[in-house]
Amino acid sequence: MSDAVLTEVDGGVAVITINRPEARNAVNGAVAQGIASAIDEFDARKDVSAYVLTGGGGTFCAGMDLKGFLTGDDPTKGGRGFGGITERPPAKPVIAAVEGYALAGGFELALSCDMIVASSESKFGLPEVKRGLVAGAGGLLRLPQRIPYHVALEIALTGDHYPAARLAELGLVNRVTEPGQALQAAKELAAKVAANAPLALAATKRVIVESRDWTSDEQFARQGEIIVPVFASKDAMEGAAAFAEKRAPNWSGE
């Protein structure tokens, strides 16, 4: 990874940190490439079952680096869309740990994640309309799927900032923490996820994400294509054996 993105792995959880605190972790090409490369690596590693995405220096991400935008720097490097994640998120579960601001593209990074843990002092918003721009990195697509339609329109059309507590009321933020505790809480949540069988986790996420586009007639057939291999896996046998023997399972990811 580049210096713009730092990574670490502990106990099955990979932490990806945007490391541009001097620019409020604004996304430039180095950040996008760093996040995309981290996802490519960790999705292929058997010792990683879940991710945490966060920002260093007390803020999550202030969005696209506008200075870089003016000079032609590409914030979509890495083949996964803006920030290296918005168009092709990880196959494995990912949790956003938000302190400070998650604005514009920063909010869209958080919306690319499967869960959000946020400090009580954090602020979210899509202020692109105030800059003559449009939230084109998934914000306008994902937000109305996850909160009421009229509230999504208010957020997108006013460009105002909204506190974590309000978004928690709407069901968008999973947990609100004391200031400075979002990363630790996100790691704890990710560890609970990572303790489970990796093939089952990936299949479960895939069904929930992809089933939005399935018709009622094809739902169970499409689900079966994804989950039948899991039932035939070594981990499925291990899970049953561990339950019968009253011990912790030893997952192999096979």
Accessible surface in RSA format (square Angstrom, percent):
REM  Atomic radii and reference values for relative SASA: ProtOr
REM  Chains: A
REM  Algorithm: Lee & Richards
REM  Probe-radius: 1.40
REM  Slices: 20
REM RES _ NUM      All-atoms   Total-Side   Main-Chain    Non-polar    All polar
REM                ABS   REL    ABS   REL    ABS   REL    ABS   REL    ABS   REL
RES MET A   1    98.58  51.1  28.58  18.9  70.00 166.7  37.07  31.5  61.51  81.5
RES SER A   2    51.38  43.4  34.65  46.2  16.73  38.5  45.78  97.5   5.60   7.8
RES ASP A   3   123.33  86.4 117.47 116.9   5.86  13.9  35.53  83.6  87.80  87.6
RES ALA A   4    13.39  12.3   8.29  12.8   5.10  11.6  11.13  15.7   2.26   6.0
RES VAL A   5     0.32   0.2   0.00   0.0   0.32   0.8   0.00   0.0   0.32   0.9
RES LEU A   6    86.72  48.3  84.60  60.5   2.12   5.3  86.72  60.9   0.00   0.0
RES THR A   7    50.10  35.6  19.65  19.9  30.45  72.6   2.18   2.9  47.92  72.4
RES GLU A   8    92.38  53.0  83.55  63.2   8.83  21.0  35.15  68.0  57.23  46.7
RES VAL A   9    50.76  33.4  19.00  17.2  31.76  76.5  19.01  16.5  31.75  86.1
RES ASP A  10   112.20  78.6 102.35 101.9   9.85  23.3  26.49  62.3  85.71  85.5
RES GLY A  11    69.94  86.3   0.00   N/A  69.94  86.3  44.34 121.7  25.60  57.3
RES GLY A  12    17.63  21.7   0.00   N/A  17.63  21.7  11.19  30.7   6.45  14.4
RES VAL A  13     8.51   5.6   7.84   7.1   0.67   1.6   7.84   6.8   0.67   1.8
RES ALA A  14     0.00   0.0   0.00   0.0   0.00   0.0   0.00   0.0   0.00   0.0
RES VAL A  15     5.62   3.7   5.32   4.8   0.30   0.7   5.32   4.6   0.30   0.8
RES ILE A  16     3.42   1.9   3.42   2.6   0.00   0.0   3.42   2.5   0.00   0.0
RES THR A  17    24.67  17.5  24.67  25.0   0.00   0.0  14.08  18.9  10.60  16.0
RES ILE A  18     0.00   0.0   0.00   0.0   0.00   0.0   0.00   0.0   0.00   0.0
RES ASN A  19    49.97  34.5  41.53  40.1   8.44  20.3   0.00   0.0  49.97  48.3
RES ARG A  20    37.79  15.9  37.79  19.3   0.00   0.0   4.10   5.6  33.69  20.4
RES PRO A  21    62.50  45.5  46.33  42.2  16.17  58.8  47.05  38.8  15.45  96.0
RES GLU A  22   141.63  81.3  97.08  73.4  44.55 106.1  78.92 152.7  62.71  51.2
RES ALA A  23    31.48  28.9  16.56  25.6  14.92  33.9  26.33  37.1   5.16  13.7
RES ARG A  24   117.40  49.3 117.40  59.8   0.00   0.0  46.35  63.3  71.05  43.1
RES ASN A  25     0.00   0.0   0.00   0.0   0.00   0.0   0.00   0.0   0.00   0.0
RES ALA A  26     9.82   9.0   9.82  15.2   0.00   0.0   9.82  13.8   0.00   0.0
RES VAL A  27     0.41   0.3   0.00   0.0   0.41   1.0   0.00   0.0   0.41   1.1
RES ASN A  28    24.16  16.7  22.22  21.5   1.93   4.7   2.92   7.0  21.24  20.5
RES GLY A  29     0.42   0.5   0.00   N/A   0.42   0.5   0.42   1.2   0.00   0.0
RES ALA A  30    45.43  41.8  32.10  49.5  13.33  30.3  40.20  56.6   5.22  13.8
RES VAL A  31     0.00   0.0   0.00   0.0   0.00   0.0   0.00   0.0   0.00   0.0
RES ALA A  32     0.00   0.0   0.00   0.0   0.00   0.0   0.00   0.0   0.00   0.0
RES GLN A  33    79.54  44.5  79.54  58.1   0.00   0.0  38.52  82.0  41.02  31.1
RES GLY A  34     3.55   4.4   0.00   N/A   3.55   4.4   3.35   9.2   0.20   0.4
RES ILE A  35     0.26   0.1   0.26   0.2   0.00   0.0   0.26   0.2   0.00   0.0
RES ALA A  36     0.17   0.2   0.17   0.3   0.00   0.0   0.17   0.2   0.00   0.0
RES SER A  37    35.08  29.6  29.85  39.8   5.23  12.1  18.65  39.7  16.43  23.0
RES ALA A  38     0.00   0.0   0.00   0.0   0.00   0.0   0.00   0.0   0.00   0.0
RES ILE A  39     0.54   0.3   0.54   0.4   0.00   0.0   0.54   0.4   0.00   0.0
RES ASP A  40    70.29  49.2  56.39  56.1  13.91  32.9  28.89  68.0  41.40  41.3
RES GLU A  41    71.22  40.9  60.73  45.9  10.49  25.0  36.73  71.0  34.49  28.2
RES PHE A  42     3.68   1.8   3.68   2.3   0.00   0.0   3.68   2.2   0.00   0.0
RES ASP A  43    38.55  27.0  19.90  19.8  18.65  44.1  14.66  34.5  23.90  23.8
RES ALA A  44    85.53  78.6  49.89  77.0  35.64  81.1  60.36  85.0  25.17  66.7
RES ARG A  45    78.62  33.0  74.25  37.8   4.37  10.4  34.72  47.5  43.89  26.6
RES LYS A  46   137.29  67.0 109.16  67.0  28.13  67.0  95.48  85.9  41.81  44.5
RES ASP A  47    75.16  52.6  59.00  58.7  16.15  38.2  50.05 117.8  25.11  25.0
RES VAL A  48     0.89   0.6   0.00   0.0   0.89   2.1   0.00   0.0   0.89   2.4
RES SER A  49    11.09   9.4   9.36  12.5   1.73   4.0   0.93   2.0  10.16  14.2
RES ALA A  50     0.26   0.2   0.26   0.4   0.00   0.0   0.26   0.4   0.00   0.0
RES TYR A  51     0.25   0.1   0.25   0.1   0.00   0.0   0.25   0.2   0.00   0.0
RES VAL A  52     0.00   0.0   0.00   0.0   0.00   0.0   0.00   0.0   0.00   0.0
RES LEU A  53     1.39   0.8   1.39   1.0   0.00   0.0   1.39   1.0   0.00   0.0
RES THR A  54     6.96   5.0   6.96   7.1   0.00   0.0   2.19   2.9   4.78   7.2
RES GLY A  55    11.96  14.8   0.00   N/A  11.96  14.8   0.00   0.0  11.96  26.8
RES GLY A  56    16.01  19.7   0.00   N/A  16.01  19.7  16.01  43.9   0.00   0.0
RES GLY A  57    71.72  88.4   0.00   N/A  71.72  88.4  28.37  77.9  43.35  97.1
RES GLY A  58    52.25  64.4   0.00   N/A  52.25  64.4  31.19  85.6  21.05  47.2
RES THR A  59    13.36   9.5  13.14  13.3   0.21   0.5  13.36  17.9   0.00   0.0
RES PHE A  60     0.49   0.2   0.00   0.0   0.49   1.3   0.49   0.3   0.00   0.0
RES CYS A  61     0.00   0.0   0.00   0.0   0.00   0.0   0.00   0.0   0.00   0.0
RES ALA A  62    22.62  20.8   6.63  10.2  16.00  36.4   6.63   9.3  16.00  42.4
RES GLY A  63     0.13   0.2   0.00   N/A   0.13   0.2   0.13   0.3   0.00   0.0
RES MET A  64    47.65  24.7  37.46  24.8  10.19  24.3  25.02  21.3  22.63  30.0
RES ASP A  65    19.87  13.9  17.22  17.1   2.65   6.3   3.05   7.2  16.82  16.8
RES LEU A  66    75.86  42.2  71.92  51.5   3.93   9.9  71.96  50.5   3.89  10.5
RES LYS A  67   171.19  83.5 167.59 102.8   3.60   8.6 111.62 100.5  59.57  63.5
RES GLY A  68    11.53  14.2   0.00   N/A  11.53  14.2  10.64  29.2   0.89   2.0
RES PHE A  69    99.50  49.8  87.44  54.2  12.06  31.4  88.10  53.4  11.40  32.6
RES LEU A  70   146.74  81.7 113.00  80.8  33.74  84.8 115.48  81.1  31.26  84.1
RES THR A  71   115.75  82.3  77.19  78.3  38.56  91.9  76.61 102.9  39.14  59.2
RES GLY A  72    63.17  77.9   0.00   N/A  63.17  77.9  35.93  98.6  27.24  61.0
RES ASP A  73    48.60  34.0  34.39  34.2  14.21  33.6  21.43  50.4  27.17  27.1
RES ASP A  74    59.61  41.8  55.45  55.2   4.16   9.8  22.96  54.0  36.65  36.6
RES PRO A  75    18.70  13.6  18.69  17.0   0.01   0.0  18.69  15.4   0.01   0.1
RES THR A  76    59.18  42.1  52.21  52.9   6.98  16.6  35.99  48.3  23.20  35.1
RES LYS A  77    91.56  44.7  86.63  53.2   4.92  11.7  44.81  40.3  46.74  49.8
RES GLY A  78    27.10  33.4   0.00   N/A  27.10  33.4  10.78  29.6  16.33  36.6
RES GLY A  79    61.50  75.8   0.00   N/A  61.50  75.8  39.55 108.5  21.95  49.2
RES ARG A  80    12.10   5.1  11.72   6.0   0.38   0.9   0.38   0.5  11.72   7.1
RES GLY A  81     7.87   9.7   0.00   N/A   7.87   9.7   4.43  12.2   3.44   7.7
RES PHE A  82    17.79   8.9  17.05  10.6   0.74   1.9  17.05  10.3   0.74   2.1
RES GLY A  83     0.00   0.0   0.00   N/A   0.00   0.0   0.00   0.0   0.00   0.0
RES GLY A  84     0.00   0.0   0.00   N/A   0.00   0.0   0.00   0.0   0.00   0.0
RES ILE A  85     2.08   1.2   2.08   1.6   0.00   0.0   2.08   1.5   0.00   0.0
RES THR A  86     3.39   2.4   0.61   0.6   2.78   6.6   0.35   0.5   3.04   4.6
RES GLU A  87   139.91  80.3 107.16  81.1  32.74  78.0  38.06  73.6 101.85  83.2
RES ARG A  88   121.98  51.2 120.57  61.5   1.41   3.4  59.76  81.7  62.22  37.7
RES PRO A  89    40.07  29.2  30.19  27.5   9.88  35.9  30.19  24.9   9.88  61.4
RES PRO A  90     3.57   2.6   0.60   0.5   2.97  10.8   0.60   0.5   2.97  18.5
RES ALA A  91    61.41  56.5  46.76  72.2  14.65  33.3  58.26  82.0   3.15   8.3
RES LYS A  92    26.07  12.7  26.07  16.0   0.00   0.0  23.44  21.1   2.63   2.8
RES PRO A  93    11.40   8.3  11.40  10.4   0.00   0.0  11.40   9.4   0.00   0.0
RES VAL A  94     1.93   1.3   1.93   1.8   0.00   0.0   1.93   1.7   0.00   0.0
RES ILE A  95     0.66   0.4   0.66   0.5   0.00   0.0   0.66   0.5   0.00   0.0
RES ALA A  96     0.00   0.0   0.00   0.0   0.00   0.0   0.00   0.0   0.00   0.0
RES ALA A  97     0.40   0.4   0.26   0.4   0.14   0.3   0.26   0.4   0.14   0.4
RES VAL A  98     0.00   0.0   0.00   0.0   0.00   0.0   0.00   0.0   0.00   0.0
RES GLU A  99    30.07  17.3  29.24  22.1   0.83   2.0  20.51  39.7   9.56   7.8
RES GLY A 100    21.23  26.2   0.00   N/A  21.23  26.2  17.87  49.0   3.36   7.5
RES TYR A 101    78.51  36.7  78.51  44.7   0.00   0.0  31.91  24.0  46.59  57.4
RES ALA A 102     0.00   0.0   0.00   0.0   0.00   0.0   0.00   0.0   0.00   0.0
RES LEU A 103    10.90   6.1  10.90   7.8   0.00   0.0  10.90   7.7   0.00   0.0
RES ALA A 104    15.41  14.2  15.41  23.8   0.00   0.0  15.41  21.7   0.00   0.0
RES GLY A 105     4.11   5.1   0.00   N/A   4.11   5.1   2.56   7.0   1.55   3.5
RES GLY A 106     0.00   0.0   0.00   N/A   0.00   0.0   0.00   0.0   0.00   0.0
RES PHE A 107     0.39   0.2   0.39   0.2   0.00   0.0   0.39   0.2   0.00   0.0
RES GLU A 108     3.93   2.3   3.73   2.8   0.20   0.5   0.11   0.2   3.82   3.1
RES LEU A 109     0.00   0.0   0.00   0.0   0.00   0.0   0.00   0.0   0.00   0.0
RES ALA A 110     0.05   0.0   0.00   0.0   0.05   0.1   0.00   0.0   0.05   0.1
RES LEU A 111     0.62   0.3   0.60   0.4   0.02   0.1   0.62   0.4   0.00   0.0
RES SER A 112     5.16   4.4   0.00   0.0   5.16  11.9   0.14   0.3   5.02   7.0
RES CYS A 113     4.85   3.7   0.00   0.0   4.85  11.4   0.00   0.0   4.85   5.2
RES ASP A 114    58.91  41.3  26.29  26.2  32.62  77.1  19.86  46.7  39.05  38.9
RES MET A 115    40.48  21.0  37.62  24.9   2.85   6.8  25.19  21.4  15.29  20.3
RES ILE A 116     4.86   2.8   4.86   3.6   0.00   0.0   4.86   3.5   0.00   0.0
RES VAL A 117     0.00   0.0   0.00   0.0   0.00   0.0   0.00   0.0   0.00   0.0
RES ALA A 118     0.00   0.0   0.00   0.0   0.00   0.0   0.00   0.0   0.00   0.0
RES SER A 119     0.47   0.4   0.47   0.6   0.00   0.0   0.00   0.0   0.47   0.7
RES SER A 120    56.04  47.4  38.19  51.0  17.86  41.1  29.64  63.1  26.40  37.0
RES GLU A 121   118.49  68.0 102.44  77.5  16.05  38.2  39.17  75.8  79.32  64.8
RES SER A 122     0.08   0.1   0.00   0.0   0.08   0.2   0.00   0.0   0.08   0.1
RES LYS A 123    78.81  38.4  78.81  48.4   0.00   0.0  39.07  35.2  39.74  42.3
RES PHE A 124     0.36   0.2   0.28   0.2   0.08   0.2   0.29   0.2   0.07   0.2
RES GLY A 125     0.14   0.2   0.00   N/A   0.14   0.2   0.14   0.4   0.00   0.0
RES LEU A 126     2.23   1.2   1.13   0.8   1.10   2.8   1.13   0.8   1.10   3.0
RES PRO A 127     6.98   5.1   6.98   6.4   0.00   0.0   6.98   5.8   0.00   0.0
RES GLU A 128    16.34   9.4  15.40  11.7   0.94   2.2  12.39  24.0   3.95   3.2
RES VAL A 129    71.33  46.9  47.72  43.2  23.61  56.9  49.82  43.3  21.51  58.3
RES LYS A 130   121.47  59.3  82.30  50.5  39.17  93.3  52.77  47.5  68.70  73.2
RES ARG A 131   135.27  56.8 104.33  53.2  30.94  73.7  40.47  55.3  94.79  57.5
RES GLY A 132    73.11  90.2   0.00   N/A  73.11  90.2  40.10 110.0  33.01  73.9
RES LEU A 133    58.36  32.5  52.04  37.2   6.32  15.9  54.97  38.6   3.39   9.1
RES VAL A 134   109.20  71.9  89.86  81.4  19.34  46.6  90.45  78.6  18.75  50.9
RES ALA A 135     5.75   5.3   2.07   3.2   3.67   8.4   2.48   3.5   3.26   8.6
RES GLY A 136    71.91  88.7   0.00   N/A  71.91  88.7  35.00  96.0  36.92  82.7
RES ALA A 137    16.31  15.0   8.59  13.3   7.73  17.6  15.39  21.7   0.93   2.5
RES GLY A 138     7.98   9.8   0.00   N/A   7.98   9.8   5.42  14.9   2.56   5.7
RES GLY A 139     0.06   0.1   0.00   N/A   0.06   0.1   0.00   0.0   0.06   0.1
RES LEU A 140    78.32  43.6  64.43  46.1  13.89  34.9  66.64  46.8  11.68  31.4
RES LEU A 141   131.76  73.4 125.34  89.7   6.41  16.1 128.56  90.3   3.20   8.6
RES ARG A 142    39.49  16.6  39.49  20.1   0.00   0.0   8.67  11.8  30.82  18.7
RES LEU A 143     1.42   0.8   1.42   1.0   0.00   0.0   1.42   1.0   0.00   0.0
RES PRO A 144    55.01  40.1  36.02  32.8  18.99  69.0  36.38  30.0  18.63 115.8
RES GLN A 145   102.91  57.5  62.78  45.9  40.12  95.5  30.67  65.3  72.24  54.8
RES ARG A 146    82.11  34.5  58.53  29.8  23.58  56.1  36.08  49.3  46.03  27.9
RES ILE A 147     9.33   5.3   0.00   0.0   9.33  22.5   4.90   3.5   4.44  12.0
RES PRO A 148    73.95  53.9  62.28  56.8  11.67  42.4  73.52  60.7   0.43   2.7
RES TYR A 149   136.05  63.5 129.45  73.7   6.60  17.2  91.10  68.5  44.95  55.4
RES HIS A 150   144.17  78.8 137.05  95.3   7.12  18.2  94.55  97.4  49.61  57.7
RES VAL A 151    25.52  16.8  24.76  22.4   0.76   1.8  25.52  22.2   0.00   0.0
RES ALA A 152     5.28   4.9   4.28   6.6   1.00   2.3   4.68   6.6   0.60   1.6
RES LEU A 153    66.89  37.3  66.51  47.6   0.39   1.0  66.89  47.0   0.00   0.0
RES GLU A 154    85.46  49.1  77.76  58.8   7.70  18.3  27.33  52.9  58.13  47.5
RES ILE A 155     1.06   0.6   1.06   0.8   0.00   0.0   1.06   0.8   0.00   0.0
RES ALA A 156    12.89  11.9   9.74  15.0   3.16   7.2   9.88  13.9   3.02   8.0
RES LEU A 157   122.84  68.4 102.15  73.1  20.69  52.0 102.25  71.8  20.59  55.4
RES THR A 158    54.03  38.4  40.52  41.1  13.51  32.2  47.28  63.5   6.75  10.2
RES GLY A 159     0.39   0.5   0.00   N/A   0.39   0.5   0.00   0.0   0.39   0.9
RES ASP A 160    65.87  46.1  63.03  62.7   2.85   6.7  16.59  39.1  49.28  49.1
RES HIS A 161    89.05  48.7  66.40  46.2  22.65  57.9  40.63  41.9  48.42  56.3
RES TYR A 162    25.08  11.7  25.08  14.3   0.00   0.0  23.59  17.7   1.49   1.8
RES PRO A 163    50.40  36.7  50.40  45.9   0.00   0.0  50.40  41.6   0.00   0.0
RES ALA A 164     0.00   0.0   0.00   0.0   0.00   0.0   0.00   0.0   0.00   0.0
RES ALA A 165    56.41  51.9  53.29  82.2   3.12   7.1  54.87  77.3   1.54   4.1
RES ARG A 166    91.71  38.5  89.71  45.7   2.00   4.8  26.51  36.2  65.20  39.5
RES LEU A 167     0.32   0.2   0.32   0.2   0.00   0.0   0.32   0.2   0.00   0.0
RES ALA A 168    34.49  31.7  19.31  29.8  15.18  34.5  19.82  27.9  14.67  38.9
RES GLU A 169   131.95  75.8  90.91  68.8  41.04  97.7  45.95  88.9  86.00  70.2
RES LEU A 170    30.88  17.2  12.94   9.3  17.94  45.1  17.72  12.4  13.16  35.4
RES GLY A 171    61.41  75.7   0.00   N/A  61.41  75.7  31.69  87.0  29.72  66.6
RES LEU A 172    12.81   7.1   4.85   3.5   7.97  20.0   6.37   4.5   6.44  17.3
RES VAL A 173     5.70   3.8   0.00   0.0   5.70  13.7   0.00   0.0   5.70  15.5
RES ASN A 174    82.12  56.6  47.99  46.4  34.13  82.2  11.92  28.7  70.20  67.9
RES ARG A 175    96.65  40.6  91.10  46.4   5.55  13.2  36.73  50.2  59.92  36.3
RES VAL A 176    61.16  40.2  28.44  25.7  32.72  78.8  28.44  24.7  32.72  88.7
RES THR A 177    19.19  13.6  10.19  10.3   8.99  21.4  18.75  25.2   0.44   0.7
RES GLU A 178   126.57  72.7 122.74  92.9   3.84   9.1  49.07  94.9  77.50  63.3
RES PRO A 179    59.20  43.1  43.69  39.8  15.51  56.4  44.04  36.4  15.16  94.2
RES GLY A 180    55.55  68.5   0.00   N/A  55.55  68.5  29.68  81.4  25.88  58.0
RES GLN A 181    89.91  50.3  89.90  65.7   0.02   0.0  23.70  50.5  66.21  50.2
RES ALA A 182     0.10   0.1   0.10   0.2   0.00   0.0   0.10   0.1   0.00   0.0
RES LEU A 183    58.69  32.7  58.26  41.7   0.43   1.1  58.26  40.9   0.43   1.2
RES GLN A 184    90.04  50.3  87.50  63.9   2.53   6.0  34.39  73.2  55.64  42.2
RES ALA A 185    18.08  16.6  16.38  25.3   1.69   3.9  17.45  24.6   0.63   1.7
RES ALA A 186     0.00   0.0   0.00   0.0   0.00   0.0   0.00   0.0   0.00   0.0
RES LYS A 187    63.18  30.8  61.24  37.6   1.94   4.6  27.05  24.3  36.13  38.5
RES GLU A 188    93.03  53.4  86.96  65.8   6.07  14.5  33.72  65.2  59.31  48.4
RES LEU A 189    16.85   9.4  16.85  12.1   0.00   0.0  16.85  11.8   0.00   0.0
RES ALA A 190     0.00   0.0   0.00   0.0   0.00   0.0   0.00   0.0   0.00   0.0
RES ALA A 191    49.81  45.8  43.32  66.9   6.49  14.8  43.93  61.9   5.88  15.6
RES LYS A 192   136.02  66.4 123.64  75.9  12.39  29.5  86.28  77.7  49.74  53.0
RES VAL A 193    21.80  14.3  20.36  18.4   1.45   3.5  21.70  18.9   0.11   0.3
RES ALA A 194    13.50  12.4   1.07   1.6  12.43  28.3   1.37   1.9  12.14  32.1
RES ALA A 195    69.39  63.8  45.57  70.3  23.82  54.2  57.69  81.2  11.69  31.0
RES ASN A 196    75.20  51.9  74.45  71.9   0.76   1.8  13.76  33.1  61.44  59.4
RES ALA A 197    13.09  12.0  11.17  17.2   1.92   4.4  11.17  15.7   1.92   5.1
RES PRO A 198    27.68  20.2  22.02  20.1   5.67  20.6  23.18  19.1   4.50  28.0
RES LEU A 199    63.34  35.3  60.60  43.4   2.75   6.9  61.75  43.4   1.60   4.3
RES ALA A 200    36.32  33.4  34.47  53.2   1.85   4.2  36.03  50.7   0.29   0.8
RES LEU A 201    26.40  14.7  24.32  17.4   2.08   5.2  25.13  17.6   1.27   3.4
RES ALA A 202    33.33  30.6  30.20  46.6   3.13   7.1  30.85  43.4   2.48   6.6
RES ALA A 203    10.66   9.8   6.89  10.6   3.77   8.6  10.08  14.2   0.58   1.5
RES THR A 204    77.17  54.9  71.97  73.0   5.20  12.4  52.52  70.5  24.65  37.3
RES LYS A 205    25.52  12.4  20.53  12.6   4.99  11.9  24.98  22.5   0.53   0.6
RES ARG A 206   122.25  51.3 117.09  59.7   5.16  12.3  35.27  48.2  86.99  52.7
RES VAL A 207    20.88  13.7  20.88  18.9   0.00   0.0  20.88  18.1   0.00   0.0
RES ILE A 208   115.86  65.9 110.06  82.0   5.80  14.0 112.71  81.2   3.15   8.5
RES VAL A 209    59.95  39.4  57.48  52.0   2.47   6.0  57.48  49.9   2.47   6.7
RES GLU A 210    58.63  33.7  53.92  40.8   4.72  11.2  28.00  54.2  30.64  25.0
RES SER A 211    35.26  29.8  29.13  38.9   6.13  14.1  12.20  26.0  23.06  32.3
RES ARG A 212   132.18  55.5  94.26  48.1  37.92  90.3  55.51  75.9  76.67  46.5
RES ASP A 213   126.93  88.9  98.48  98.0  28.45  67.3  35.09  82.6  91.84  91.6
RES TRP A 214    19.91   8.0   5.03   2.4  14.88  34.9   4.65   2.5  15.26  24.7
RES THR A 215    82.27  58.5  74.74  75.8   7.53  17.9  76.66 103.0   5.61   8.5
RES SER A 216    92.44  78.1  70.03  93.5  22.41  51.6  42.20  89.9  50.24  70.4
RES ASP A 217   141.37  99.0 106.65 106.2  34.72  82.1  33.75  79.4 107.62 107.3
RES GLU A 218    53.94  31.0  51.57  39.0   2.37   5.6  19.11  37.0  34.83  28.4
RES GLN A 219    73.41  41.0  72.67  53.1   0.74   1.8  10.96  23.3  62.45  47.4
RES PHE A 220   163.46  81.8 154.27  95.6   9.19  23.9 155.02  94.0   8.44  24.1
RES ALA A 221    67.64  62.2  49.76  76.8  17.88  40.7  61.47  86.6   6.17  16.3
RES ARG A 222    85.25  35.8  84.46  43.1   0.79   1.9  16.91  23.1  68.34  41.4
RES GLN A 223    52.12  29.1  52.12  38.1   0.00   0.0   3.29   7.0  48.82  37.0
RES GLY A 224    18.26  22.5   0.00   N/A  18.26  22.5  17.93  49.2   0.34   0.8
RES GLU A 225   124.96  71.7  98.05  74.2  26.92  64.1  49.35  95.4  75.62  61.7
RES ILE A 226    14.68   8.4   6.66   5.0   8.02  19.3   8.44   6.1   6.23  16.9
RES ILE A 227    47.01  26.8  47.01  35.0   0.00   0.0  47.01  33.9   0.00   0.0
RES VAL A 228    94.88  62.4  94.17  85.2   0.71   1.7  94.49  82.1   0.40   1.1
RES PRO A 229    81.79  59.6  69.14  63.0  12.66  46.0  75.22  62.1   6.57  40.9
RES VAL A 230    28.47  18.7  27.81  25.2   0.65   1.6  28.47  24.7   0.00   0.0
RES PHE A 231   144.13  72.1 133.88  82.9  10.25  26.7 134.91  81.8   9.21  26.4
RES ALA A 232    86.88  79.9  49.34  76.1  37.54  85.4  58.84  82.9  28.03  74.3
RES SER A 233    10.65   9.0   3.09   4.1   7.56  17.4  10.34  22.0   0.31   0.4
RES LYS A 234   139.97  68.3 132.46  81.3   7.51  17.9  90.42  81.4  49.54  52.8
RES ASP A 235     4.16   2.9   3.23   3.2   0.94   2.2   2.63   6.2   1.53   1.5
RES ALA A 236    33.24  30.6  14.38  22.2  18.86  42.9  26.18  36.9   7.06  18.7
RES MET A 237   123.48  63.9 118.88  78.7   4.60  11.0  81.98  69.7  41.50  55.0
RES GLU A 238    34.33  19.7  30.76  23.3   3.58   8.5  12.96  25.1  21.37  17.4
RES GLY A 239    21.96  27.1   0.00   N/A  21.96  27.1  15.04  41.3   6.93  15.5
RES ALA A 240    64.91  59.7  50.41  77.8  14.49  33.0  58.99  83.1   5.92  15.7
RES ALA A 241    34.06  31.3  26.52  40.9   7.53  17.1  33.53  47.2   0.53   1.4
RES ALA A 242     2.69   2.5   2.47   3.8   0.23   0.5   2.48   3.5   0.21   0.6
RES PHE A 243   175.93  88.0 160.54  99.4  15.39  40.1 168.70 102.3   7.23  20.7
RES ALA A 244    78.77  72.4  47.31  73.0  31.46  71.6  54.93  77.4  23.84  63.2
RES GLU A 245   107.55  61.7  81.06  61.3  26.49  63.1  41.76  80.8  65.78  53.7
RES LYS A 246   194.10  94.7 156.99  96.3  37.11  88.4 109.85  98.9  84.25  89.7
RES ARG A 247    92.60  38.9  70.53  36.0  22.07  52.5  61.31  83.8  31.30  19.0
RES ALA A 248    79.65  73.2  61.28  94.6  18.37  41.8  66.34  93.4  13.31  35.3
RES PRO A 249    48.18  35.1  34.65  31.6  13.53  49.2  34.65  28.6  13.53  84.1
RES ASN A 250   114.80  79.2 100.56  97.2  14.25  34.3  33.81  81.4  80.99  78.3
RES TRP A 251    78.28  31.4  45.23  21.9  33.06  77.6  44.62  23.8  33.66  54.6
RES SER A 252    50.17  42.4  34.66  46.3  15.51  35.7  43.95  93.6   6.22   8.7
RES GLY A 253    15.93  19.6   0.00   N/A  15.93  19.6   4.65  12.8  11.29  25.3
RES GLU A 254    77.95  44.8  63.71  48.2  14.24  33.9  34.90  67.5  43.06  35.2
END  Absolute sums over single chains surface
CHAIN  1 A    12239.8       9515.0       2724.8       7228.3       5011.5
END  Absolute sums over all chains
TOTAL         12239.8       9515.0       2724.8       7228.3       5011.5
